[in-house]
Amino acid sequence: MWKVIRASAVGSSHTESNIPCQDDCYADVISTADGIDYLVCLVSDGAGSAKEGGRGANLACLTAKQSIEAALLNPKPIDETVVEGWIVDVRRAIFKSADENSLAARDYACTFLGAVLSPCASIFFQIGDGAIVASSGYVQGVVFWPDSGPYANMTNFITEEDALLNLHVSVTSRRINEVALFSDGVQRLALSFEQRIPHNPFFEPMLNVLRNQKSAECEALDQQLAHFLNSPQINERTDDDKTLILATRRA
Amino acid sequence: MIDLFDSKGQRIPLGKKLGTGGEGSVYGVPVLGNNIVAKIYHEAVSAEKQAKLSDMVRGGDETLKKIAAWPLEILQASVGGQIRGFLMQKVTDHEPIHHLYGPSHRKQRFPDKDWAFLVNTARNASAALEAIHSHGHVIGDINPNLLFVAGNSIVKLIDCDSFQIVVDGKHYLCEVGVPHFTPPELQGYSSFRGVRRTKNHDNFGLALILFHILLMGRHPFSGVFSGVGDMPLEKSIAQFRYAFGRNSASKGMTPPPNSVTPAILPGEIANLFERAFTEPGAQQEGRPTAREWVKALDSLKSQLRACGQETAHKYFGGLSACPWCIQEQRSGNFFFISLAATTAGISSFNLAQLWTRITTIESPGRAPEIGASGLNIQPMPLPESIKRARAAAGVKKVAAAGLIIVCLASVPKLFIFALIIAGFLFFSGADDSAERSARQNAFNAARQNLSSAQARWNLEAGEVKFQDKLKELLSLRTELEGLTNQLAQERQKLQQNIRNSQLHRFLDKFFLENHNISGVGPTRKVTLASFGIETAADITWNKVMNINGFGQKLTGELVDWRKGLERRFVFDPSKGVDPADIAVLNQRFAQKQKQIEGRLMAGPEQLSQIRGQILLQRTQLLPMIRVASQQFAQAEANLAVMG
């Protein structure tokens, strides 16, 4: 049984200039008719430089969620090509909206990362920065190390011409018991760039709380996570929008 | 498979299925040999169509059978029963015409074919239609999938059962049409059921096909639209927006960037296109007929010229320069590849020998100095009036002196008056200012004249032109010697770009027309092709976005199709540089080399000519400079004598 918490918080630099949060996320369990539960987590970070980055992030999560749901209900096995199809669906939705609003696709620029976890298999994908940390319960690692360095202000977006080439996909038959997805704003706190590993002291306390929580009480934790992401101790380390999804099925 | 029978009741067993189309499938008929195939309809054939097929078989003659896959015999479900299909000639070793006119296709399917071949094919396509028309038939649905071309440029028509046929006064209509090959006056028809097509309609389709063949696969109605909103191809046709026409600007159209235009054709042929694609053509019999095209293209065939630089280039001899060379230089598009030129460096050219010939041509040297020395110059004498005045002035001066002496000696009191009178006498002198200024002007003019004569002398009779040519030849020599180095560098680069070129070749195998891309139907594919986008390799975001009617949604579909393929591409570092890439590079350099060699080889001749010209100028200009020198010396002396 998956227990999930997720929260997005507007960055301090955005609060000052009154820009709403440009991050968006989705995390929920989708159950298919044959009774299998799939945890679907999506994080998208709208580019601060893009006029409609937040809308891009929103469209990305919304569209991908629908595509993934459709794919899960379809008996066809999910492979890399299917994942590419989800990305193409997101791009279609963004391009269509851009055409309709006389905007350029780059106005919707956003990064995109996600995970789909079944009892015995896992799919991860990512375009641009942010990261996914996955753990089997004993082994923990970063699925795709971020392309850019900790401070470099360059990243890839799902709206770019080369999006499909910049797309990382990993389909494994490994069972994943804990997963964290986060945007670039959290990345600096959650990863140890020197050792290229997850920064355990960041995750462990939160995961510990979650593991011991009853599923019904997880919703309240979303609020707490949001508070935490907005806390001064976080804000003095990053002024960017922050999104974090944490999930565990460890008892 | 059920048994089929021909009209004589003979049983015709079918062989392997060779292909399937919308209407029916084509089967081999082994008992009748390799050249006969059977088309069998998927569905029951209407009574009208059955009558049409029977009449076509009856009306087929040798001409029709030669140019078209004409129905040769009907096939019936039972002896004398329902017609299910027909026998026809198999069109073997032919390719659909767009595999010839699309530049990317051509490089793969017809690599050795040049523009002369395209002109021939255009002519043969016209001749095929002329034959159909002379029988009273009309194709109705002319489109690139209907014409097949062989390696000898012979064109064959297929899908004859859809033609509009008239046999014994009975008309069987053509009920299909391809929108982007449909004439303006028939655009917007949702169905061609009951529509009688005319030869003039066919002549529109023919002109479209010929335009594609002669001008590198461009659709004449697909251009850059400067107006507001979308200009889809069908709308552009309906509104006669011929993008390459003389008045295209007034219709808000310009040809796509880097396209080859009718300017490379004889004016006569450009006029035929003009007539075919503009409003007057839509009038009764307004468009050029197949016969007119045959005539015009035959005339073009006899005026073709081979490019001096590149054997793969053939062009209309009325042009001052090879349009394919210009196009290659301007856009980097190689429309024709020369198989002969792939072995660079083989030529009879010998630089050392040639250079010796060049250096043995002696410079005419500096122009000899031509002065007035040795000339016997007599100044022009002063006019009598001035001489007299000057003599009188002498007397007056003596008188003035005398007056003062006399006055001082006799009446010193009146000295002051004497001084005034003497002064008047002394200074009244002789007035020669008019003569002086005339001589001064003459002198100035002569000086001016001499200096321009001298300048011309130095230029025409001096060695400047000779030395300039020599310098030019020297720099060509340096360029030629550097070419080998440059080629080596480019090959090095090729080695470095090996991944890119492998990727390019990989993507170039994916033709848009063979793939389903969401939102990109046949018409859009034609538009893309006319903007030079035939394969996945040609797709970039900016290239597609710049085409009218392609928004971000469609552009995204195309880009993602390409990038999806690109994801599948696996680089093989062991493969090395593709020989075809080396061939193109060699060709480019061979072309450059030939060009420089050609100019160098003309060097000795040109140098001798320049030398001869200079020496000739020396004798021809000598009188002129002599006269000028003499005139100057004379004017100088004339002025000097004024004192």
Interface residues (C-beta under 8 A of the other chain):
Chain A: E84 V88 R91 R92 F95 K96 A98 D99 A104 A105 E161 D162 A163 L164 L165 L167
Chain B: T540 W541 G551 Q552 K553 T555 G556 E557 V559 D560 K563 G564 E566 R567
